[in-house]
Amino acid sequence: MNLKALSLIPAALLMCGSLRLNAQEFDLDSMTLSEVTAIEVPEAAAGISKAKPKPMPQKEWTVLVFMNAKNDLSESHLLGMVGKWAERDIKEMKQVGTTDKVNIVVEHGKAGEGSRRLLINKKGGFLSSGETEYSEDKNSDMGDYRRVIDFVKWGKQTFPAKKYMLVLWNHGLGWIDPNLQQHSAGTGTGNKGILFDDETKNYVRTHQLGEILRQAGYVDILMQNACLQQMAEVLYEMKDGAGLFVGSEETMLAQGFDYEKLLNFMNADTNFTHEKFSDFLMNWYREFYAGGMSIGPLTMPLDSIPATLSVVRPGPLSALPAQLDAFAAAVMGNNETSAVKKAVAGVIRFTSIDPSDKKKLIAYYADLYDFADIVGRNAASAEARRAAESLKSFIKNDLVLRKIGLNADAENGYDYSKTGGLAINMTLKAVNVPPQLAQVHETDYSTLSLSRDSQWDEFLSWTDGVWRN
């Protein structure tokens, strides 16, 4: 990443968080996996009105946006000209509003004000708010996964549709669930998971993402308007609960998705195919980065900031463990240590958990396609080369429907056009790993579903040894 250019953008303008390596900050008593899976969501989470409005007529689509701005995304500034990212996105929604084809429904959590559940309408004039409020909760915990479940179930019941889109709007930190004691608001100054509530100090863990869809029910499209969420470990948790996954391997600017354009696209053809939808997103992202980001009267160039966006098919995720195992077995079985060292050193890595880590020495997340490509090009054995090509083909032709990688990380020589659309946990480039990292993770990587169903965690133990010995 061109950190010099990125440094012009405050961390609060990114839909992600970072972890400072301070051992004193990581010891929250947090919910365990067994506790998560044992809990069924109550009929209504605490503080949510149990009132059941008369259901609306069935439409083609209902878009459900769980918008957690109970953090610095509620209001942040650059030279006094930028702020209120949630309100900006809601304003975009009001340019189109709910139509006879598409409902747009939001739970908007705002710093210091709790949350409100809204039906977004087309704003018609000065006296029109462009929204219908259904409930308000001054004490909402927007970091509680059970609240997401309740919102989705309520939204489906109240605004029935043939198809549903769920947007999770907040910061993101990939699979890492950070231990947390004293969280300070402001991306880059504290620790973020996904759907982080700065006031309750709660957030949705990786395991809980799958639980949301299991209990709330299937959604046709799941979009994560957050950083670093388009990775194998995260999507594998949710693979049975959605028809399509949209997200970024890298950081996303707080500008997020363009909801006016998204809603216009959906209303123009409610029977759009996955391919047409994906092409729309890729074209929009390319045009957005080419045109720059509007900041008050100024336009900030984005041509030096690396970015990714991809659309992943959930179905093939079930075959991912077998693909990873075959690749790992061929590489380890043929002792391809030289190829692995080159791949660990050169693979495209995404934003580090430490914002000062320009060399990405402790950047956990790497592009899976690029890693397989480097290993394959440098492997001595034909078996390892075939396994690498097989994994690349699976990612390109089966798993990832569309992907785009823009710009370059000049500091590390990464060409983002070579990204394959899916990140995965990787051996760190740091030869001497900071001891504080052991205290960062609340969730043990080996307990994730992908780790249980594949040998990737064992493979990483082997690559760790290869890299550091």
N, C-alpha and C positions, 0 to 999 in steps of 0.2 A: 504494500500500500504506500502511496505517496503521502507519508505522514506530515510532510511540510504543508501540503495542500489541505489535508484533513485537519490539521491543527487550527485552521481558520474557522472550522465549524465546532462550536462548543459541543461537548459530549451530550448535552441535553437535547441536541438536534438529531440524535441517533436513537432508533428504536431498540436499544440494547443497553447492557450494563457492563460493568467491569468489576473485577475483584482486586482489592489492594491486598498485598501479601503481608498482612499484619495478623500474627497469630492470636492477638488479644481480641480480635473481632469475631471469631468463629466458634461459638459454642452454644447456639440456641437449642433448647429442648424441642425437637421437631418430630412430627408424625412419622412413624415408620411405615414401611411397605405393608406389613401385615395389618396395621391399623387402618391404612387406606382401603385395602381391598375388603376389609371386614365391615366397613361402614356403608350403609345404604342411605341415600339422601332422603331426608324427611319430606313430608308432603309439601312443606314450604320452609325454606331456611329462615332462621331467626331474623325478624325485622322486615321480612317481605310480606306485603299484604296478601291475604288469602282470598281476597275478592276475585271472583271469576266472571269477568265481563262476558257478555254474549259473544260467542265466536263470530267472526266475520265470514262472508262467503269464501269458498275456496278459490284461490287464485293460482296462477302458474308457478310463481316463486314467492317465497318469503326469505328475505335477507335478514339474518339475526347478527347484530354487531354487539359483542360484549366489549365495551370500551372502557378500560380501566385507566383513567387519568388521575387517580389518587396518588400522584407522584409528580415529578418535574415536568411530565408531558402536559399537565394541566396548564402550566404557565412557565415559559422560559424565554430568555431574551438574547438577542444578538444586536448590540449597539442600540438597544431600546426599540427595535423594530419588529421583533418576532415573538410570538407567544401563543398560548391557548391553542395547542395543536388539535385537541379534541374538538373544540368549537369550530376550528377551520374545516375539519372533515365533515362535521354535521352541517355546516353551511353548504359544503359541496353537495351533500345529500339532498338538502332542501331546494337545490336548483331543479331537481327532478321530482323528488317526493314519492309517496306511495301512489301507485296508479291502479287501473283496473286489472293489471297483469301482475304487478310486483309490489309486495309489501316491503317496507324498509323499517325495521324495528331495532331500537337501540336501548341497551342499558348503559347509561352514562354515569360513571363514577367520577366525581370531581373533588379535588383536594379541598378539605375543610367543609364539604357540603353533603357528604354521603353520595347516594346515587338515585337516579330516576329512570323509570322505564317509559319509553316514548315510542309513539308511532310518528314517523317523520312524514310530513306533508310538504307539498310544494308551497314555498313561501310566496304569497300573492301580493303583498303590499306592506306598507309601513306598520300597520296595525296587526298584521298577521305574524304569529310566532313561527308558523311552519311546523308545529309539533302538537301532538295530543299526549298529555301525561296520563299514564295509567296507575302509577304508584310512585311513592317516594320513601326512601329509607335513609334517615340522617346518620344511622350507625352502621351502614353496610360494610361488610368485609369483602372487598372485591378481589382479594387474594384467596378466597375460599373456593375450592373446586366445586363444592356443593351448590354455591350460588350460581355458578355457570350452568350446572345441571338444571336448577330450578328455572333459570331464565329461558333456557332452550325449551324445556317442557312447557312452560307457560306460553312462550312464543308460538310453539306449534299448535297448542290448544286454542289460543286466542286468534291467531292469524293463520288458519290452515292453508296449505298449498300443496300442489303436486310435487314440488321439489323445494329443498331447503339449502341455503348457503349459510354457513357459520363463519364469522370473522372474529378472531381473537386479536384484540388490539391492545398493545402495551409494549413493554420492554421484553427482550428475550435473551437467553444465555445458553441455548442449545440444551444438551442433556444434563449439564452440570447443575445440580441443586445445591446452592451454597449454604454452608452453615452460617448462621447469622445471629448476632446478639444485639448490636446497636447499628441499625440501618439508618443512614443519613440520606435524605432525599437528594436527588441529583445524579444522573448517570455519570459515572466516572469518579464519583466520590463515595460510592457505596457498592452494594452487591445486588445483583438482579437475577431473578429467575425468569418466569414468564407470568404475566398478570400480577405484577407486584404492587401491593398496597402499602405505601409508605407509612400510613397511619396505624394500621393493624400489625405491621411487620410480617405479613403473611403473603404467600404466593403459591401458585399452582406448580407442584412437582411433576417431573417427567412421568412417573407412574400414574399420576392422577389424570393426565391428559387422556389416557386410554379409558380410565374409569368414567370420565365425563361422557364420552360417546357410548360407552356400554349402558349407562343409566339413562342418558337423555335420548338415546336412539340415533339412528342413522341420519347423516346429512349428506347431501349429494356433492357438495363442495365445501372443503374446509380451507380457509385462507388464514394464514398467520401474518398479521400486520405487525411484525416484530423481527428483531435481529436473530440471525444464526440458528433458526429453527428448522431449516430444510436439511435435516441430517438423518442418517439411517436409524440411529437409536431412538430418536423422537418419533419419527413416522411409523416405525415398527410397532410402537406401543399402541398406535391408533389405527392400524391397518385394516381392521375389520369394521370400522365405524364410519367410513366416508367413501365417497365415490371418486374423489380427486383431491390432491393436496397441492396448495400453492404457497410458496414461501421463498426465502433467501438463505443461501449458505453463508452469506456475508452480512455485515451490518446493513440496516436499512435506514435511510434518512427519516426523520420524524414527519416529513411531508406525507409519508405513507402512500397508500393507493389513491388514485384519483377517483373518488366515489361518484362524481357527476358523470364522468365518462363511463364508468362501470355500469351505472344504472341505465344510462342511455343505450349502451350496448345490449343489456339484458332485455329492455323493453322493445328494442327494434326487432328482436327475434328470440322469443322465449324458448324456442326449441333448438337453440344453438348446440352444436356438437362440442365435445371436449377439445377437438382439434381447433375449431374456430375460436373458441374461448381462449385457448392457449395462445393462438396467434395474436389475438387482440392484446393480451397482456404483454407479450414479448415486444410488439410494436410500440405499445404505450411506454414501456420502460426505456426502450431505445430512444424514443423521441424526448422523453423527460430528461434523460441525462445529456442528450445533445443540446437541448434548449436551455438548461440551467435552472436553478431554483430561485424563485422570486422571493426576495426578502425586502419587504416594504417597496421603496422605489427602485431598488437595485436588483440585479440578476447575478447570482453567484454561479460562475462556471463550474461544471461538475465533470469535466473531461479528464481530470487527473485523479478522480476518486474511484477506486475499484468497486464494482457492484455486480451482483448476480441476482437472477430470478429464475425459478424453474417450476414446472408442473410435473408431479409424480403420480403415476398410477398405483393405487393401493394393492390391486390384485397380485402383481408380481412380487410384492414385498414378502409374500409367504415363501417364495423360492430364494430369497436373498441369503438365508443362512447356508443353504447347500452350495450356493455360488461362492460365498466367502470361504467356506470350509475347503472346497476343492482348490481354490487359489492358495489358501494358507498351507494345505497339505503338500502341494507341489513345490512351493517356495521353501518350506522347512525341510521337506523330504530330500530335496536336492541341495540343501545347505547353501542357498543363494545369498550369502552374506554380503557380497560385494554389491549386488543389485539392490538389496534392501538398504544398505548404507547410502547409496546414491539417491534412493527414493525418499528416505527420511530427510536427507539434507536438502533435496530440491523440490519436493512436492509443494503444490500451491496450498498455503495455509491461510486461514481466515483470522479475523481480529483476535489478538491475544487477550488473556484475562487481565493483563497488566498494561494499561494504556501507554506506559513509557517504554514498553518492549518493542522497539522498532524492528528488530531482527526476528521477531516472532519466535523467540527461543522457547517460550512457554505458551505457545498457541496450540491448543489441544486438537483443533478441528482442521482436517485437511480434505481436499477433494479426492474422493475414492477413485474416480476414473483416471485422474492424473497420476495417482499413486500406482495403480495397476499398469499404466502406460510406461512409467519410468522403470518399474521392475521388469516388465516384459522386454523392453529395449536393451536392458543390461543383463538379463539372465543368461547363464551359460548353458542351461539344459533346455532341450526342446519341450519337455513336459511343462516347465515353469512358463515358458513363452506361450504355449498353447493355453494354459490356465489363465494367464493374464489377458490374452485376446478374448477368451470366453467370457470373462468377467466384464471386460469393456463392452463387448457386444450386448450382453445382458442389460447393462446400464443404459446404453445408447438406444437399443431397439425395443426393449421390453419395459424397463422400469421408468425411465424419464421420457415423458411425452414431448416436452419442449423445454429448452433452457437457453439462457442468454448470459454471457459474461462480458462485462464492459470494462475497458481501460486496463491499467496495469499497476502493479505494485513495484515502482521503480527501485525502492529500497532493497527489495529482495529478488528482483528480476522475474516476477511472476506475470505471465500473460493470462489475463482472466478469460480471454476467449477460449482457452484450453480447458476450462472447467467443464465438468460433466453433469452438473445439476444436483449432486448428492454428496454431502459431507459425511465424514465418519471420524470417530476418535482415533488418534494417532500417537505414536511414540513422539515425545517432545524432542525438539532439536537440542535443547540444553543438555550437555553432557553431565553436568553437575546440577541436579534438580534441587531447587530451593526447598529446604525441609518444611517450610511453612505450607507448601502445597498439600501435604498430607492432611492438613486440618481444614482445607477449603471445602471438601465434598461432604455433604450430608448423606447423599446416596452413594453406595458402593457400586462402582461400574459393573461388577460381576452379578449384581442383582437385577439389572435391566433385562427386559425380555429378550432382546437380541443377543445379549451375552449368554443367557440361559439356553437359547435355541441354536447358538452357533459356537464355533471355536475362536471367534475373533478376539475375545479377551485373552485367551491362551496364546494366540498368535502375537498379540501386542506384548505379552510378557517375553516372548522369544525375541521380538524385534528390539525391545528395550535392552536385552542382554547383548544382542549383536551390536547395537549402536554404542553402548557404553563400555564394552570390553575390547 
